Amino acid sequence: MGAKVTGVCGKYNADRVKALGATTVIDYNTTDYTALDERFDAIIDVSGKKTVMQCLRVATPTGIHVNVGGDGFFTNLFQSLWVKMAMKKKATLCMQDCNGKDVAYILKLMEEGKVKPQVDQTLTLKQAPQALEYLLKGHAKGKVILNLENGV
């Protein structure tokens, strides 16, 4: 899609993040990306480990911060609102409300190979407690899917 993407992850996920399309990978164990001199047009934060203010420090003047999950939801919610009102910067939380048009567009991107879904594992509904426990450990390398058709 033409974007220069910098991925932030641990060293064990670097190859996977590059395979997803990142041109640069930063190891969060050795480098704090929010302390870099580099500036980013968009910061899409899936871990929530950094605050909105930390992330906006490395955003361009017209850059945007989008939190799509992880820790610190309420802190980031209030910071996003404050940033929008007081600083006139773009910061938001992504709360998905899919409709048929959105799903069709995402499906089209997947069929074209432009979006690659990342599935860590598929489990039965009976395995839901194990799935939740696994997710709470915070190291899933993609989505954990519960198959409702078998094992109910």
Secondary structure as UniProt FT lines:
FT   STRAND          6..9
FT   HELIX           11..13
FT   HELIX           14..19
FT   TURN            20..21
FT   STRAND          24..27
FT   TURN            28..30
FT   HELIX           33..35
FT   STRAND          40..45
FT   HELIX           52..56
FT   TURN            57..58
FT   STRAND          59..67
FT   HELIX           73..82
FT   HELIX           83..87
FT   STRAND          90..93
FT   HELIX           100..111
FT   TURN            112..113
FT   STRAND          119..124
FT   HELIX           125..127
FT   HELIX           128..136
FT   TURN            137..138
FT   STRAND          143..147
//
